[in-house]
Amino acid sequence: MLRKYTGNTKAKNLKQFFITLTVLTPLLITIPVYASKPEHIKQLIDTNNCAKCDLSGANFSWKNLLRADLSDSNLGGADLSNADLSGANLRNSNLSKAKLSRANIFRANLDKANLSDADLSSTNLSGADLRNANLTRADLTNADLSGANLNGANLQDANLRGVRFDNVNLQGVNLNGVDLSNADLRNFNFRGVSLNGVNLSRVNLSGYNLRGIELKNANLSYANLQNADLSNARLNNTDLQNANLYNANLQGADLIGSKLNSANLDNADLRGANLDADSLPQNIRADALDYSRWGNTLSGQRKYQGAIAYYNKAIELNPRDAQIYTSRGYAHSKLKNYQAAIADYKKAIEIDPSYAKAYSNRGLTRIEQNDYTSALADFDQAIRFDPNNAEAYNGRATIRRIQKDYTAVITEASQAIRINSKFAEAYNNRGLARFAMQDYQSAIQDYDKAIDNSSGWAWAYLNRGLARAAISQHKDATKDFDRAIEIDENYTEAYYQRSVARFNRKRYEDAIKDCDRVIQRDPNYAAAYENKGNSLLALKKKAEAKLTFEQAMKIYSQKQDNPSLERLQQIVAGL
């Protein structure tokens, strides 16, 4: 019997349509990005065998795929969460971005599989063959990798927080940038493994054999490394703050740049290690040469107070080493503690009367004390015991420069350069002599060498700027003064010389700003007031210029600089 089609029927059908659409909309939205082949899905379900199949984006969540053959298959983006893939053959398969969280992949073959960006959190991968697998950026949080073979696998930037690694073979594995914090690393095989940049915060590595391991830039903060063997390990710039290194073997380890704040180093063996920590506990195992080497490292970083502390310990262990006294003397001298420096050099010479470096260093300290006669005698002795002592020749050049014997300066500095062609200080000395003799181009060439063979030496840039200004290269001179100020923002002389260069380039406003910077740093810098006055005068600001000149005249008068005072008096009289 046919039902009559009425308006009510139409309304009812439309209502049903919209209800159906509402129910189906979420399903339509969640259609996978990848379009897998239905026949391949059916084949896998029916036969448990689908090698070289396209199963991308398919949903196999909670499926039983025990010992399935999925070799060379495309499972990119597939949902395999909670699936049982134990014993499955997934060799060469593509599992990129696949969802495998909480899946059972026990003893599966994943050789050369692509698991990049896959979700493997809480997955059972124990005993799995993951040789040469690509696990870049994979999420393996709390996964079980016990007994897995990861030889040659790429785990770069993967998340391995809380992973179990019992009896894992990681030889040749790339773990750069990996997060292994809180991971269980019992029986972990570290042989041949690079762990640069790895996060191992709070891991337990007590008693582990980590000999020769690379852990540069790694995070080992709060890690337990008690009794661990880290001999010859590369730990440059590694964060070891609050780590437990009690009784650890760090012989020959490279710890330069490492953070050791609050680390427990009690009874740690640091013999032969390289480090630049500001201080170490007293009860470590180290020899006098170790403390001396650490002192030299800090001295090279201009951390002279810390260097002296290491030298003190070295001398305590070996009070008959002339080299250590000489090194400590150098650190004292850099801190302007000249009496202590002289005492150390004297002790070094008592221990070894023919130790040339002690004489040359003492000569340099005596220059700082203005004792030029004794300094020359020390340099002569240094050269007598070591004819190739470049420091001594340059020391003599410094004294001759102070005495304005510029020909002798060039002779002595040139000999120092013949011995050491990269001796920046000798080039600078010779440049200063040539500048004084108005040989500006040769002076610039020497300053070039001084700059090339030093790092951030503001004085060399200032000197080259002065030489360039002397031949009216004011723009290039300004660049040198800029660089000197970049290196030392409180370099008063560089600000003043830049103000002069800017005045000569008719950049009067900029010149005034530099003069103000000089005056801010040294209110009694008369020449800065004078150059500011000249700049104001060039801008036709006569009243301001006169006041500035008067301030300069006052300072020149106090300093009894009569030629400068008379010069300004004539300028002011003409206003």
C-alpha positions as CSV (number, residue, x, y, z in Angstrom):
1,M,0.0,0.0,0.0
2,L,1.4,3.3,-1.1
3,R,1.8,6.0,1.6
4,K,0.6,9.4,0.7
5,Y,3.4,12.0,0.2
6,T,2.5,15.0,2.3
7,G,4.3,18.2,3.5
8,N,4.7,16.5,6.9
9,T,6.5,13.6,5.2
10,K,8.8,16.0,3.4
11,A,9.7,17.8,6.6
12,K,10.3,14.5,8.4
13,N,12.7,13.3,5.6
14,L,14.6,16.6,5.7
15,K,15.0,16.3,9.4
16,Q,16.3,12.8,9.1
17,F,18.8,14.0,6.4
18,F,20.2,16.7,8.7
19,I,20.5,14.2,11.6
20,T,22.4,11.8,9.4
21,L,24.7,14.6,8.2
22,T,25.4,15.7,11.7
23,V,26.4,12.2,12.7
24,L,28.6,11.6,9.6
25,T,30.4,15.0,9.7
26,P,33.0,14.0,12.3
27,L,33.7,10.8,10.3
28,L,34.1,12.8,7.1
29,I,36.5,15.2,8.8
30,T,38.7,12.3,10.1
31,I,39.2,10.6,6.8
32,P,42.9,9.8,6.6
33,V,45.2,12.1,4.6
34,Y,46.6,9.0,2.9
35,A,44.4,6.9,0.7
36,S,45.4,3.2,1.3
37,K,44.2,0.5,-1.1
38,P,41.2,-1.4,0.2
39,E,42.3,-4.6,-1.5
40,H,45.7,-4.5,0.4
41,I,43.9,-4.0,3.7
42,K,41.7,-7.0,2.9
43,Q,44.8,-9.1,1.9
44,L,46.5,-8.3,5.2
45,I,43.4,-9.2,7.3
46,D,42.8,-12.4,5.3
47,T,46.3,-13.7,5.0
48,N,48.4,-11.8,7.5
49,N,50.8,-11.2,4.6
50,C,51.0,-8.0,2.6
51,A,54.6,-7.3,1.5
52,K,55.1,-4.2,-0.7
53,C,51.5,-3.1,0.0
54,D,50.2,0.4,0.2
55,L,48.6,0.6,3.7
56,S,49.2,4.3,4.2
57,G,46.7,6.0,6.6
58,A,45.0,2.7,7.4
59,N,43.5,2.0,10.8
60,F,44.9,-1.1,12.4
61,S,44.5,0.0,16.0
62,W,44.2,-3.0,18.4
63,K,44.6,-5.4,15.5
64,N,46.4,-8.8,15.9
65,L,49.2,-8.7,13.3
66,L,51.3,-11.3,15.1
67,R,54.3,-12.3,12.8
68,A,52.7,-10.4,9.8
69,D,54.8,-9.9,6.7
70,L,54.8,-6.2,6.0
71,S,58.2,-5.9,4.5
72,D,58.7,-3.0,2.0
73,S,55.1,-1.8,2.7
74,N,54.0,1.8,3.0
75,L,52.4,2.3,6.4
76,G,53.0,6.1,6.5
77,G,50.5,7.8,8.8
78,A,48.8,4.5,9.7
79,D,47.2,4.0,13.1
80,L,48.8,0.9,14.7
81,S,48.3,2.0,18.3
82,N,47.9,-0.9,20.7
83,A,48.4,-3.4,17.7
84,D,50.2,-6.7,18.3
85,L,53.1,-6.7,15.8
86,S,55.4,-9.0,17.7
87,G,57.6,-11.0,15.4
88,A,56.3,-9.1,12.4
89,N,58.5,-8.5,9.3
90,L,58.6,-4.7,8.8
91,R,62.0,-4.6,7.0
92,N,62.4,-1.6,4.7
93,S,58.8,-0.5,5.5
94,N,57.7,3.1,5.6
95,L,56.2,4.0,9.0
96,S,56.8,7.7,8.9
97,K,54.4,9.6,11.1
98,A,52.7,6.3,12.0
99,K,50.8,6.0,15.4
100,L,52.4,3.0,17.2
101,S,51.9,4.1,20.8
102,R,51.5,1.1,23.2
103,A,51.9,-1.3,20.3
104,N,53.6,-4.7,20.9
105,I,56.5,-4.9,18.5
106,F,58.5,-7.5,20.4
107,R,61.3,-9.0,18.3
108,A,59.9,-7.5,15.1
109,N,62.2,-7.0,12.1
110,L,62.5,-3.2,11.5
111,D,65.8,-3.3,9.7
112,K,66.1,-0.1,7.5
113,A,62.5,0.9,8.4
114,N,61.6,4.6,8.2
115,L,60.1,5.6,11.5
116,S,60.8,9.3,11.3
117,D,58.3,11.4,13.3
118,A,56.5,8.2,14.4
119,D,54.7,8.0,17.7
120,L,56.3,5.1,19.6
121,S,55.5,6.2,23.1
122,S,55.1,3.3,25.6
123,T,55.7,0.9,22.8
124,N,57.3,-2.5,23.4
125,L,60.3,-2.8,21.1
126,S,62.2,-5.2,23.2
127,G,64.4,-7.5,21.1
128,A,63.4,-5.7,17.9
129,D,65.9,-5.5,15.0
130,L,66.2,-1.7,14.4
131,R,69.5,-1.8,12.5
132,N,69.9,1.2,10.2
133,A,66.4,2.3,11.0
134,N,65.5,6.0,10.6
135,L,64.0,7.2,14.0
136,T,64.7,10.9,13.6
137,R,62.3,13.0,15.7
138,A,60.4,9.9,16.7
139,D,58.6,10.0,20.1
140,L,59.9,7.0,22.1
141,T,58.8,8.3,25.5
142,N,58.8,5.4,28.0
143,A,59.3,2.8,25.2
144,D,61.0,-0.5,26.0
145,L,64.1,-1.0,23.9
146,S,65.6,-3.8,26.0
147,G,67.8,-6.1,23.9
148,A,67.0,-4.2,20.7
149,N,69.6,-3.9,18.0
150,L,70.0,-0.3,17.1
151,N,73.3,-0.7,15.3
152,G,73.6,2.2,12.7
153,A,70.2,3.6,13.5
154,N,69.5,7.3,13.3
155,L,67.9,8.7,16.5
156,Q,68.7,12.3,15.9
157,D,66.4,14.7,17.8
158,A,64.3,11.7,19.0
159,N,62.6,11.9,22.4
160,L,63.9,9.0,24.5
161,R,62.7,10.2,27.9
162,G,62.2,7.2,30.2
163,V,63.2,4.6,27.7
164,R,64.5,1.2,28.9
165,F,67.8,0.3,27.2
166,D,68.8,-3.0,28.9
167,N,71.5,-4.8,26.8
168,V,71.0,-2.5,23.8
169,N,73.6,-2.4,21.0
170,L,74.0,1.2,20.0
171,Q,77.3,1.0,18.2
172,G,77.5,3.6,15.4
173,V,74.1,5.1,16.3
174,N,73.5,8.8,15.8
175,L,72.1,10.2,19.0
176,N,72.9,13.9,18.4
177,G,70.3,16.1,20.1
178,V,68.4,13.2,21.7
179,D,66.5,13.6,25.0
180,L,67.5,10.7,27.2
181,S,66.6,12.3,30.5
182,N,65.4,9.8,33.1
183,A,66.1,6.9,30.7
184,D,66.9,3.5,32.1
185,L,70.4,2.8,30.8
186,R,71.3,-0.4,32.6
187,N,73.7,-2.5,30.6
188,F,73.7,0.1,27.9
189,N,76.6,-0.4,25.4
190,F,78.2,3.0,24.8
191,R,81.1,1.7,22.6
192,G,81.5,3.9,19.5
193,V,78.4,5.9,20.4
194,S,78.3,9.7,19.8
195,L,76.1,11.5,22.4
196,N,76.9,15.1,21.4
197,G,74.2,17.4,22.5
198,V,72.2,14.6,24.2
199,N,70.0,15.3,27.2
200,L,71.0,12.8,29.9
201,S,69.8,14.8,32.9
202,R,69.3,12.7,36.0
203,V,70.2,9.4,34.3
204,N,71.9,6.8,36.4
205,L,75.2,5.9,34.9
206,S,76.9,4.7,38.1
207,G,79.8,2.4,37.4
208,Y,79.4,2.7,33.6
209,N,82.2,2.2,31.2
210,L,82.1,5.5,29.2
211,R,85.8,5.5,28.2
212,G,86.5,7.8,25.3
213,I,82.8,8.7,24.8
214,E,81.8,11.9,23.0
215,L,79.4,14.0,25.1
216,K,80.1,17.5,23.8
217,N,77.4,20.0,24.7
218,A,75.4,17.3,26.5
219,N,73.2,17.8,29.5
220,L,74.3,15.6,32.4
221,S,73.0,17.8,35.2
222,Y,72.0,15.8,38.3
223,A,73.3,12.6,36.6
224,N,74.6,9.9,38.7
225,L,78.2,9.1,37.4
226,Q,79.6,7.6,40.6
227,N,82.5,5.3,39.9
228,A,81.9,5.8,36.1
229,D,84.9,5.4,33.8
230,L,85.0,8.6,31.8
231,S,88.7,8.5,30.9
232,N,89.6,10.3,27.7
233,A,85.9,11.3,27.3
234,R,85.2,14.5,25.3
235,L,83.0,16.5,27.6
236,N,83.5,20.0,26.1
237,N,80.8,22.5,27.1
238,T,78.9,19.7,28.9
239,D,76.5,20.6,31.7
240,L,77.6,18.6,34.7
241,Q,76.0,20.9,37.3
242,N,75.0,19.0,40.4
243,A,76.1,15.7,38.8
244,N,77.5,13.0,41.1
245,L,81.0,12.2,39.9
246,Y,82.2,10.7,43.2
247,N,85.2,8.4,42.5
248,A,84.7,8.8,38.8
249,N,87.7,8.2,36.5
250,L,88.2,11.3,34.4
251,Q,91.8,10.8,33.5
252,G,92.7,12.5,30.2
253,A,89.1,13.8,29.8
254,D,88.5,17.1,28.0
255,L,86.3,19.2,30.2
256,I,87.0,22.6,28.7
257,G,83.9,24.8,28.9
258,S,82.0,22.3,31.1
259,K,79.8,23.5,33.9
260,L,80.8,21.8,37.1
261,N,78.9,24.0,39.6
262,S,77.9,22.0,42.7
263,A,79.1,18.8,41.1
264,N,80.3,16.2,43.5
265,L,83.9,15.5,42.5
266,D,85.0,13.9,45.7
267,N,87.9,11.4,45.1
268,A,87.4,11.9,41.3
269,D,90.6,11.1,39.3
270,L,91.4,14.1,37.1
271,R,95.0,13.4,36.3
272,G,95.7,14.4,32.7
273,A,92.3,16.1,32.3
274,N,91.9,19.4,30.6
275,L,89.5,21.8,32.3
276,D,88.8,25.5,32.9
277,A,86.7,25.3,36.0
278,D,87.2,28.3,38.3
279,S,87.8,26.0,41.3
280,L,87.8,22.4,42.3
281,P,87.3,20.6,45.6
282,Q,90.4,19.7,47.6
283,N,90.0,15.9,47.7
284,I,90.3,15.1,44.0
285,R,93.1,13.0,42.6
286,A,95.5,15.2,40.6
287,D,99.3,15.9,40.3
288,A,101.2,19.2,40.4
289,L,101.4,19.3,36.6
290,D,97.6,19.0,36.4
291,Y,97.1,22.0,38.6
292,S,99.7,23.9,36.7
293,R,98.1,23.1,33.4
294,W,94.6,24.2,34.7
295,G,96.2,27.4,36.0
296,N,97.7,28.0,32.5
297,T,94.2,27.5,31.0
298,L,92.6,30.1,33.3
299,S,95.6,32.4,32.8
300,G,95.0,32.2,29.0
301,Q,91.4,33.2,29.7
302,R,92.6,36.1,31.8
303,K,91.1,34.6,35.0
304,Y,94.3,35.3,36.9
305,Q,92.9,35.0,40.4
306,G,91.6,31.5,39.7
307,A,94.9,30.6,38.0
308,I,96.9,31.6,41.1
309,A,94.8,29.3,43.2
310,Y,95.7,26.4,40.9
311,Y,99.4,27.4,40.9
312,N,99.3,27.5,44.7
313,K,98.1,23.9,44.8
314,A,100.7,22.9,42.2
315,I,103.5,24.5,44.3
316,E,102.1,22.7,47.4
317,L,102.5,19.4,45.6
318,N,105.8,20.3,44.0
319,P,107.7,23.3,45.5
320,R,110.8,22.8,43.3
321,D,109.3,23.5,39.8
322,A,110.6,26.8,38.4
323,Q,108.0,26.9,35.6
324,I,105.1,26.9,38.1
325,Y,106.6,29.8,40.0
326,T,107.1,31.7,36.8
327,S,103.5,31.1,35.7
328,R,102.2,32.3,39.0
329,G,104.5,35.4,38.8
330,Y,103.0,36.2,35.4
331,A,99.4,36.0,36.9
332,H,100.4,38.2,39.8
333,S,101.9,40.7,37.4
334,K,98.7,40.9,35.3
335,L,96.9,41.7,38.5
336,K,99.4,44.5,39.1
337,N,100.7,42.7,42.2
338,Y,104.3,43.4,41.1
339,Q,106.1,42.6,44.4
340,A,104.5,39.1,44.5
341,A,105.4,38.6,40.9
342,I,109.1,39.6,41.5
343,A,109.2,37.2,44.5
344,D,108.0,34.3,42.3
345,Y,110.5,35.0,39.5
346,K,113.3,35.2,42.1
347,K,112.3,31.8,43.5
348,A,112.1,30.4,40.0
349,I,115.7,31.6,39.3
350,E,116.9,30.2,42.6
351,I,115.5,26.8,41.6
352,D,116.8,27.1,38.0
353,P,119.4,29.9,37.4
354,S,119.3,29.3,33.7
355,Y,115.5,29.5,33.2
356,A,115.3,32.2,30.5
357,K,111.5,32.7,30.8
358,A,111.8,33.7,34.5
359,Y,114.3,36.5,33.5
360,S,112.2,37.8,30.6
361,N,109.0,37.8,32.6
362,R,110.8,39.6,35.5
363,G,112.1,42.1,33.0
364,L,108.5,42.8,31.8
365,T,107.3,43.3,35.4
366,R,110.2,45.7,36.1
367,I,109.1,47.8,33.1
368,E,105.8,48.2,34.8
369,Q,107.8,49.4,37.9
370,N,109.7,51.8,35.7
371,D,112.9,50.0,36.6
372,Y,114.4,50.0,33.1
373,T,118.0,49.3,34.1
374,S,117.1,46.1,36.0
375,A,114.7,45.2,33.2
376,L,117.4,45.5,30.5
377,A,119.7,43.3,32.6
378,D,117.0,40.6,32.9
379,F,116.4,40.7,29.1
380,D,120.1,40.4,28.5
381,Q,120.3,37.3,30.8
382,A,117.2,35.8,29.1
383,I,118.9,36.1,25.7
384,R,122.2,34.7,27.0
385,F,120.4,31.6,28.2
386,D,118.0,31.4,25.3
387,P,119.1,33.3,22.1
388,N,115.6,32.6,20.6
389,N,113.7,34.4,23.4
390,A,111.5,36.7,21.4
391,E,109.9,38.1,24.5
392,A,113.3,39.4,25.7
393,Y,114.1,41.1,22.4
394,N,110.7,42.8,22.4
395,G,111.2,43.7,26.0
396,R,114.3,45.6,25.0
397,A,112.4,47.2,22.2
398,T,109.8,48.4,24.6
399,I,112.5,50.1,26.8
400,R,114.1,51.7,23.8
401,R,110.7,53.0,22.7
402,I,110.2,54.6,26.1
403,Q,113.6,56.1,25.8
404,K,112.7,57.3,22.3
405,D,115.5,55.4,20.6
406,Y,113.4,54.5,17.7
407,T,116.2,53.0,15.5
408,A,117.0,50.6,18.3
409,V,113.3,49.8,18.7
410,I,113.1,48.7,15.1
411,T,116.3,46.6,15.4
412,E,115.1,44.8,18.6
413,A,111.5,44.3,17.4
414,S,112.6,43.0,14.0
415,Q,114.8,40.4,15.7
416,A,111.8,39.3,17.8
417,I,109.7,39.0,14.6
418,R,112.4,36.9,12.9
419,I,112.2,34.5,15.8
420,N,108.3,34.6,16.0
421,S,106.6,35.8,12.8
422,K,103.3,36.0,14.6
423,F,104.4,38.2,17.5
424,A,101.7,40.9,17.6
425,E,103.4,42.9,20.4
426,A,106.6,43.2,18.4
427,Y,104.8,44.4,15.3
428,N,103.0,47.0,17.4
429,N,106.3,48.2,18.9
430,R,107.9,48.5,15.5
431,G,104.8,50.3,14.2
432,L,105.0,52.8,17.0
433,A,108.7,53.5,16.2
434,R,108.0,53.9,12.5
435,F,105.1,56.2,13.4
436,A,107.4,58.3,15.5
437,M,109.8,58.5,12.6
438,Q,106.8,59.6,10.3
439,D,107.0,56.4,8.2
440,Y,103.2,56.1,8.4
441,Q,102.7,53.6,5.6
442,S,105.2,51.1,7.2
443,A,103.6,51.7,10.6
444,I,100.2,50.8,9.1
445,Q,101.7,47.6,7.7
446,D,103.0,46.7,11.1
447,Y,99.7,47.5,12.8
448,D,98.0,45.3,10.2
449,K,100.2,42.4,11.3
450,A,99.6,43.2,15.0
451,I,95.9,43.1,14.4
452,D,96.0,39.9,12.3
453,N,98.0,38.1,15.0
454,S,95.9,39.1,18.0
455,S,92.4,38.9,19.1
456,G,90.4,42.1,19.9
457,W,93.4,44.3,20.7
458,A,92.0,47.8,21.0
459,W,95.3,49.5,21.2
460,A,96.5,48.1,17.9
461,Y,93.3,49.5,16.2
462,L,93.8,52.9,17.9
463,N,97.4,53.0,16.7
464,R,96.5,52.1,13.1
465,G,93.8,54.8,13.2
466,L,96.3,57.4,14.3
467,A,98.6,56.4,11.4
468,R,95.8,56.6,8.9
469,A,94.7,60.0,10.3
470,A,98.3,61.2,9.9
471,I,98.0,60.7,6.1
472,S,94.5,62.2,6.0
473,Q,92.7,58.9,5.7
474,H,90.2,60.1,8.2
475,K,87.3,57.8,7.1
476,D,89.5,54.7,7.5
477,A,90.8,56.1,10.8
478,T,87.3,56.5,12.0
479,K,86.6,52.8,11.3
480,D,89.7,51.8,13.4
481,F,88.5,54.0,16.3
482,D,85.0,52.5,15.9
483,R,86.6,49.0,16.3
484,A,88.7,50.0,19.3
485,I,85.5,51.3,21.0
486,E,83.6,48.1,20.1
487,I,86.3,46.1,21.9
488,D,86.5,48.5,24.9
489,E,83.5,50.8,25.3
490,N,85.3,52.8,27.9
491,Y,88.4,53.5,25.8
492,T,88.5,57.3,26.4
493,E,91.4,57.9,24.0
494,A,89.6,56.1,21.1
495,Y,86.6,58.4,21.6
496,Y,88.8,61.5,21.6
497,Q,90.7,60.4,18.4
498,R,87.4,59.6,16.7
499,S,86.1,63.1,17.6
500,V,89.2,64.6,15.9
501,A,88.7,62.4,12.8
502,R,85.1,63.4,12.7
503,F,86.0,67.1,13.0
504,N,88.4,66.7,10.1
505,R,85.5,65.1,8.1
506,K,83.4,68.1,9.0
507,R,81.0,65.9,11.0
508,Y,80.9,68.4,13.8
509,E,77.8,67.2,15.6
510,D,79.2,63.7,15.8
511,A,82.6,65.1,17.0
512,I,80.8,67.0,19.8
513,K,79.0,63.8,20.9
514,D,82.4,62.0,21.1
515,C,83.9,64.8,23.1
516,D,81.0,64.6,25.5
517,R,81.6,60.8,25.8
518,V,85.3,61.6,26.7
519,I,84.3,64.3,29.2
520,Q,81.8,61.9,30.8
521,R,84.6,59.4,31.4
522,D,87.3,61.9,32.2
523,P,86.1,65.4,33.2
524,N,89.7,66.7,33.2
525,Y,90.5,65.8,29.5
526,A,91.3,69.3,28.3
527,A,91.8,68.3,24.7
528,A,88.3,67.0,24.5
529,Y,86.9,70.4,25.6
530,E,89.2,72.1,23.0
531,N,88.0,69.9,20.2
532,K,84.4,70.4,21.3
533,G,85.0,74.1,21.2
534,N,86.4,73.9,17.7
535,S,83.4,71.9,16.5
536,L,81.0,74.4,18.1
537,L,82.9,77.2,16.5
538,A,82.6,75.5,13.1
539,L,78.9,75.4,13.7
540,K,79.0,79.1,14.4
541,K,78.0,78.7,18.0
542,K,80.5,81.2,19.3
543,A,79.1,81.7,22.8
544,E,79.0,77.9,23.5
545,A,82.4,77.6,21.9
546,K,83.9,80.3,24.2
547,L,82.5,78.7,27.3
548,T,84.0,75.3,26.3
549,F,87.4,76.8,25.5
550,E,87.4,78.5,28.9
551,Q,86.9,75.1,30.5
552,A,89.8,73.7,28.5
553,M,92.0,76.7,29.5
554,K,91.2,76.1,33.1
555,I,92.4,72.5,33.0
556,Y,95.5,73.4,30.9
557,S,96.4,76.0,33.5
558,Q,96.0,73.5,36.3
559,K,98.3,71.1,34.4
560,Q,100.7,73.9,33.6
561,D,100.4,73.2,29.9
562,N,101.4,76.6,28.8
563,P,101.7,76.1,25.0
564,S,98.1,74.7,24.9
565,L,96.9,77.5,27.2
566,E,98.4,80.2,25.0
567,R,96.9,78.6,21.9
568,L,93.4,78.8,23.3
569,Q,93.9,82.3,24.7
570,Q,94.6,83.5,21.2
571,I,91.5,81.8,19.8
572,V,89.3,83.2,22.5
573,A,90.7,86.7,22.1
574,G,89.7,86.5,18.4
575,L,86.1,85.6,19.1
